[in-house]
């Protein structure tokens, strides 16, 4: 049987992601492994707005910081449950 030492658990904070985390926890416990959770923010949809001039780089940096902070809060809540 394969022995895991680290498990990467990506999340979008959905109900399905919660189920995946529960599975990752069980797998980690049975293997003595650690879990790393990650949430990625896809900015590719917003890049077109920047390049076309609808949104300037200066205007988007603050909203991105707010989105990142919100994602950190969600991730902290997600892993504490």
N, C-alpha and C positions, 0 to 999 in steps of 0.2 A: 504494500500500500504506500502511496506517495505521502511523504511527510512535509507539511507546510510550515515555514517559519514566519512568513509575512504574507498578509492577505491585503490586496488593494480593493477597496470597496468604493467605486464611484457612486455619486448620488446627484439626483436632481430634486431631492426632497419630496418625491412623490410617494404614494402608497406602495408602489412596486419596489421603490428603493428601500423603504422600511423593511419590506419582506426580505430583500437581498441582504440587508444589514443583519437581520436576525439569523439568516443562514450563515453569514460570515462569522458571526459571534459563535454559533454552535461549532462551526468548522475550526475556529481558532481555539476554542476550549478543548476540543478533542485532540488537537495537535500541539497545544502549548504555543500557539502562534500569536503574533500581534496583528492588529488591524490598522491600516492607514486608510482614512476616508478622504476623498477628494471631490471637489465640485469645481467644474470649469465653466467659465463664462465665455460664450461664443460672441465675439464682437464683429464677426464678419458681416453680419447684416447691417451694422451701423457704419462700417467702413465706406460703403457706397455713398452714404449721405455726406460723409466728411470729404471724400474725393470730389463729389459733385458741387461742393460749396454750400450746401444747405445747412450744414452744421460745421462750425470751425473747431479746430483742435482745442482751442481754449475753452469753448463752451461745453465740450463733451467730457473734459477731464473731471470736473466736479461730479456730474451724475455717475460717472464710472466709479468714483470713490464711494459714493452712496450705495451703489449696487454691490460693490465689494464688501462694504461693512454689513449690509443686510445679509449677504451670503455667509459671512463669518458667523453672524448671530444664528442663522438657520442651521449651519453646520454644528455649532456648539450645542444647540437644542437637540439636533438630530442624534448626535453621539451620546448625549446624556440620557436619552430615553431607553 
